[in-house]
Structure formats: C-alpha cells, structure tokens
Amino acid sequence: MDEREARTEELFARLRSTYDLLQKYQDEHHTTGYGCVRSGHCCQVGLQLHVMECEHLARHLKATLDEAALKKQIAKLKRAFKDEEYSWTSSIGGMNCALYADGCTVYPVRPAICRMYGVVIEADDFCPRERLAGRSFVYVQPDVDRMVADYYRTLDAYGRMYPERDYTVYMPAGVLSFLLDKEELRKLRASTPRKFWKREKGYRTQFRPSYRRGASLQTNVKFPFAIPLKR
C-alpha cells in the first residue's frame, strides 16, 4: 500500500468514527420519545452525497454481496434513473432509495445525513415522529458542532486528495461509478436524463450550528460519551 492509499484508508476510518459517534447520538435520541419510528418516509428521496460516501457504500456492497446479489443491487441502482419525479433542487422523487427494501439494506454503513436527520438536523414534514411543541427535538450543542465539523474536514481532505471526486452527486450515480466499468457507465449516462448527472463542488448538509441561539434551543443535553475530537 503506497502513502496515498494509506492516507485514503485513514480518512475512511475517520468517516466511520463519525458514523459511530452519530449512532451514539441516535441511540441517545431514541430514549427521548422523539426518535425515529422507522416509517421509511424519509427514504423516498434521491440522496445527494459526496463521492467519498458513495465510495464507502460501494466498498460495502462489494465486500458483503456475492456476485448474483451484487448484480441485483446494481440493477436496482440503475432503476433509480427512471424516477421521473426526481429533481435535484428538492432531492425528492417518486421512488424509494435504491438501497431500501422494507428497511435500509445498508443500515450499518448508511450515510451521515441518514444518521443526522431528526437527531442533529430538524426533521421535515415527511417524518411522522412525535414533535416537541410543534418542532423536532434535536441536539444542539458544541459537541455536535465539533463532530459535524470533523465530518466536513474528512470529506474536504478526501476531496483535496482526489479533486476529480470532490463533488456532491446523485447517490446511485456516485455508487455506480465505483461498481461499473467506464464503458458501462458511459452508456448509462448517455441513455438517462441529464438531471441525474448534475454535480456540485464539495458537500454540506442542512446542518446549522445553533447552540449559540439560546431562544431556539431544543435541548442542550451533555452527552456522557462525548470526548474532544482529535485534530
């Protein structure tokens, strides 16, 4: 393994650390009574992810699925390009996520936004969970801000190493870029609407640091497991 490959693996380890911490936040959130009810409503979305997270998903699929199962998953990812209702602006379509089948099929490695939604990012009207005084109950505190900042730094570092991949993309397009050969990918792109191939530089979620705005606090619970993040 050369130095660049070693650095790449370090970045993926950092990404997984963010996922682990977000999972702890989510587990804590479930104890409040305002947690996820597993409706799957938020999975009716055309996920837009940074290419790094798309690569992470592709790695997982290749490592855990046999050849037949991987072919079926690739077919599902390709079907996502038939979602006529999808638009880049709203990221909402008429089909469920291509990685959803009576539940998330990649739950252990699901992207950060799927972990943040309703936990550190306020849930929208798609979500039927219980509300607190008409608003989602989410965590707003310095520990969360530091965690999200470290997540962004990880994506930024990956983007500096691979500037040709430093983009937000439609998740099926991003994942397939690591599963299909160049010719297959070219044919798919030529035969599907351009809206699915849009991309934007970098990546940012809807997360906004809000613990400083005292009047808008939904909770300022201090997590017992929160530790200073290494820089």
Backbone torsions as a table, in degrees:
resi	resn	phi	psi	omega
1	MET	NA	124.6	-179.7
2	ASP	-81.6	177.1	-173.8
3	GLU	-62.4	-40.0	-179.3
4	ARG	-66.1	-42.0	178.3
5	GLU	-64.2	-40.0	178.8
6	ALA	-63.3	-41.7	178.7
7	ARG	-64.9	-38.6	178.1
8	THR	-61.1	-43.6	179.9
9	GLU	-65.2	-35.4	176.0
10	GLU	-62.2	-40.1	-179.8
11	LEU	-67.4	-39.1	177.1
12	PHE	-66.7	-33.1	175.3
13	ALA	-65.4	-39.2	176.2
14	ARG	-64.4	-40.0	178.2
15	LEU	-61.6	-43.4	179.2
16	ARG	-65.4	-32.4	176.3
17	SER	-64.4	-39.5	175.5
18	THR	-62.0	-44.5	178.0
19	TYR	-59.1	-43.0	-179.2
20	ASP	-62.2	-41.9	-180.0
21	LEU	-68.3	-40.8	176.9
22	LEU	-62.0	-35.3	177.4
23	GLN	-63.7	-38.2	177.1
24	LYS	-65.1	-40.4	176.6
25	TYR	-60.4	-44.5	-177.8
26	GLN	-65.3	-41.7	178.4
27	ASP	-60.4	-42.3	177.4
28	GLU	-64.5	-39.8	-179.2
29	HIS	-62.1	-37.3	-179.6
30	HIS	-60.8	-26.1	-178.2
31	THR	-76.1	-9.6	-176.3
32	THR	-84.3	-18.1	-174.3
33	GLY	90.7	-1.5	179.3
34	TYR	-116.3	20.8	-175.3
35	GLY	-84.2	-176.9	-179.7
36	CYS	-61.9	137.5	178.0
37	VAL	-107.4	11.5	175.7
38	ARG	56.4	41.7	178.6
39	SER	-74.8	-26.7	-176.0
40	GLY	80.7	0.7	-177.5
41	HIS	-61.4	-38.7	-177.9
42	CYS	-74.5	-8.3	178.8
43	CYS	-86.0	-1.2	172.8
44	GLN	-88.0	71.0	-171.2
45	VAL	-151.3	143.5	173.5
46	GLY	-89.9	85.4	-175.2
47	LEU	-50.7	135.8	173.7
48	GLN	-116.5	115.2	-172.8
49	LEU	-126.6	159.2	168.9
50	HIS	-68.6	148.4	-177.6
51	VAL	-58.4	-31.0	179.2
52	MET	-59.1	-43.6	180.0
53	GLU	-70.8	-30.2	174.2
54	CYS	-64.6	-42.6	178.0
55	GLU	-63.5	-39.2	179.0
56	HIS	-61.0	-41.9	177.2
57	LEU	-65.2	-43.4	180.0
58	ALA	-62.5	-40.6	177.4
59	ARG	-59.4	-44.3	-179.3
60	HIS	-62.7	-44.8	-179.6
61	LEU	-61.7	-44.0	-179.0
62	LYS	-67.7	-31.6	-176.9
63	ALA	-81.7	-24.2	-172.0
64	THR	-111.9	-16.8	-177.0
65	LEU	-105.0	141.8	173.1
66	ASP	-76.6	176.8	-173.5
67	GLU	-59.0	-43.3	-178.6
68	ALA	-66.4	-44.6	-179.1
69	ALA	-66.4	-36.9	178.8
70	LEU	-65.6	-39.1	177.6
71	LYS	-62.1	-40.3	178.4
72	LYS	-64.9	-40.2	179.5
73	GLN	-68.1	-38.5	176.6
74	ILE	-62.1	-39.0	178.0
75	ALA	-63.0	-39.3	177.8
76	LYS	-66.0	-40.6	177.7
77	LEU	-63.2	-37.8	178.1
78	LYS	-68.2	-36.5	179.7
79	ARG	-63.6	-24.8	-179.9
80	ALA	-61.6	-18.9	179.4
81	PHE	-80.9	3.1	176.8
82	LYS	-102.8	7.0	-179.3
83	ASP	-75.5	95.9	-175.7
84	GLU	-66.6	-26.2	-176.8
85	GLU	-82.9	-14.2	-176.3
86	TYR	-66.0	139.2	171.2
87	SER	-137.3	146.4	-179.6
88	TRP	-63.3	-38.5	-175.3
89	THR	-62.3	-46.6	-177.5
90	SER	-89.9	-25.2	-173.9
91	SER	62.2	11.9	178.6
92	ILE	-104.5	138.0	178.1
93	GLY	-131.1	-166.5	180.0
94	GLY	-100.9	-0.4	-178.0
95	MET	-119.7	153.6	174.2
96	ASN	-71.2	161.6	174.2
97	CYS	-50.8	140.9	-178.5
98	ALA	-66.5	-11.0	178.2
99	LEU	-105.4	17.5	-179.5
100	TYR	-112.9	132.8	176.1
101	ALA	-155.0	92.9	-172.8
102	ASP	54.8	37.8	-176.7
103	GLY	130.2	165.6	-179.5
104	CYS	-72.6	124.7	-178.7
105	THR	-84.7	-7.2	178.4
106	VAL	-124.6	32.2	-171.7
107	TYR	-50.8	-43.6	-178.6
108	PRO	-63.6	-23.6	-177.8
109	VAL	-120.9	19.6	-178.1
110	ARG	-58.7	151.6	-175.2
111	PRO	-64.1	164.3	-177.7
112	ALA	-59.9	-40.6	-177.2
113	ILE	-61.2	-33.2	178.7
114	CYS	-69.4	-26.7	178.4
115	ARG	-85.4	-32.7	-177.8
116	MET	-76.1	-32.0	-172.3
117	TYR	-58.3	121.6	178.9
118	GLY	80.1	-6.1	-178.9
119	VAL	-108.4	-53.3	174.6
120	VAL	-121.3	-6.2	173.4
121	ILE	-121.1	132.0	-176.5
122	GLU	-62.7	133.7	178.9
123	ALA	-72.5	147.8	178.8
124	ASP	-96.0	-167.8	-173.9
125	ASP	-70.9	-12.0	176.5
126	PHE	-66.2	-25.8	-171.5
127	CYS	-91.0	126.1	-178.6
128	PRO	-90.8	10.9	-176.5
129	ARG	-62.9	163.2	176.5
130	GLU	-64.0	145.2	-179.1
131	ARG	-111.7	155.2	176.9
132	LEU	-106.4	109.9	-179.4
133	ALA	51.9	41.1	176.7
134	GLY	83.4	-1.3	-179.0
135	ARG	-128.0	157.6	175.3
136	SER	-65.4	147.1	175.8
137	PHE	-94.0	106.0	-178.9
138	VAL	-128.4	160.2	-179.2
139	TYR	-85.8	127.4	178.7
140	VAL	-132.4	106.1	-175.5
141	GLN	-166.0	163.5	-177.2
142	PRO	-58.2	-36.8	-179.5
143	ASP	-59.2	-41.1	179.6
144	VAL	-67.2	-43.7	179.8
145	ASP	-59.2	-42.2	179.9
146	ARG	-64.7	-39.9	179.6
147	MET	-63.5	-45.9	-179.7
148	VAL	-66.1	-38.7	177.8
149	ALA	-62.0	-39.6	179.1
150	ASP	-67.4	-36.2	175.8
151	TYR	-60.3	-46.7	178.3
152	TYR	-62.1	-41.4	179.5
153	ARG	-62.1	-35.3	178.8
154	THR	-65.2	-46.3	178.1
155	LEU	-63.6	-40.1	-179.8
156	ASP	-64.1	-39.9	-179.8
157	ALA	-66.0	-40.1	175.8
158	TYR	-62.0	-43.0	-179.7
159	GLY	-64.3	-33.5	177.2
160	ARG	-70.4	-33.7	178.6
161	MET	-73.9	-35.5	-177.7
162	TYR	-128.4	73.4	-175.7
163	PRO	-58.5	-26.6	177.7
164	GLU	-71.7	-10.2	179.1
165	ARG	-113.1	5.2	-174.9
166	ASP	-82.7	65.4	-175.7
167	TYR	-142.4	153.9	165.9
168	THR	-88.8	132.5	-177.9
169	VAL	-137.7	166.7	170.8
170	TYR	-65.1	125.1	-171.4
171	MET	-51.0	-49.2	179.3
172	PRO	-57.8	-37.5	178.3
173	ALA	-65.7	-42.4	-179.7
174	GLY	-66.2	-44.8	-179.2
175	VAL	-66.3	-43.9	-179.1
176	LEU	-65.0	-24.4	178.6
177	SER	-64.7	-18.4	177.4
178	PHE	-103.5	-5.3	-177.6
179	LEU	-111.1	-23.4	-178.3
180	LEU	-106.2	153.2	173.7
181	ASP	-77.0	169.8	-172.9
182	LYS	-60.1	-38.1	-178.0
183	GLU	-70.0	-42.0	177.5
184	GLU	-62.0	-41.7	-179.2
185	LEU	-66.5	-39.3	178.7
186	ARG	-61.8	-44.3	-179.9
187	LYS	-64.4	-40.3	178.7
188	LEU	-63.3	-44.5	-179.4
189	ARG	-63.8	-38.4	-178.4
190	ALA	-70.8	-22.6	-173.7
191	SER	-106.3	5.9	-178.0
192	THR	-127.6	156.6	-176.7
193	PRO	-58.3	146.8	-176.8
194	ARG	-63.8	-25.2	-176.3
195	LYS	-59.7	-25.9	-178.6
196	PHE	-80.8	-9.2	-175.9
197	TRP	-112.4	9.5	175.9
198	LYS	-63.8	151.9	175.8
199	ARG	-149.0	153.5	178.5
200	GLU	-130.5	144.4	-178.0
201	LYS	-63.2	134.3	176.2
202	GLY	69.5	-160.9	-179.0
203	TYR	-162.7	137.3	169.7
204	ARG	-146.3	137.2	176.2
205	THR	-81.4	-173.9	176.4
206	GLN	-80.8	4.0	-177.4
207	PHE	-62.5	135.4	175.0
208	ARG	-133.8	126.2	176.1
209	PRO	-58.1	127.9	-174.0
210	SER	-136.3	2.2	-176.2
211	TYR	-67.0	-18.2	-179.1
212	ARG	-76.9	-20.8	-177.3
213	ARG	-90.3	86.1	-172.2
214	GLY	-53.0	-39.0	-176.2
215	ALA	-66.2	-21.8	-174.7
216	SER	-102.7	6.8	-177.5
217	LEU	-60.7	131.8	172.4
218	GLN	-97.8	-29.2	169.3
219	THR	-167.7	150.9	174.9
220	ASN	-129.8	37.0	-179.6
221	VAL	-59.6	136.1	177.3
222	LYS	-93.1	123.8	-178.7
223	PHE	-78.5	129.9	179.0
224	PRO	-66.9	-22.5	-177.0
225	PHE	-93.9	-3.6	-177.6
226	ALA	-71.7	129.9	177.8
227	ILE	-129.8	155.7	177.9
228	PRO	-58.9	134.7	-179.9
229	LEU	-79.4	139.7	178.3
230	LYS	-73.2	141.8	179.3
231	ARG	-103.5	NA	NA
